[in-house]
Amino acid sequence: LELDNPLAYRAVFPYSSSKELKKAQVRNLDCDKLWQARNEIFNRNDNCFKTEKGIRFFDNSNCTRATLKLRPLELRNIRTIRTWEIRKRCRVKKLRG
């Protein structure tokens, strides 16, 4: 993942907070893209990232929430992404960030 310019990233799924992700959309992503796709949902909800990777990639300068209340659709999409992160044995320290 390109971490030098956190505002220049292109969303993997710009609609993942409003449309359900399908298995076919997620299964071919590598671990970096899965991480990004999952954390895009948190970023859209003004999450304050705690890991260096999250802070560098998404930029915490406009974050407002350390605790989030995500919509059921967003939670389902996060679970879909996490399922593939687990299947691909991606390294994930925490559920967020």
Buried (B, 14 or more C-beta within 10 A) or exposed (E): EEEEEBEEBEEBBEEBBEEEBEEEBBEEBEBBBBBBBBBBBBBBBEBBBEEEBBBBBBBBEEBEEEEEEBEEBBEEBBEBBBBBBEEEEBEBEEEBB
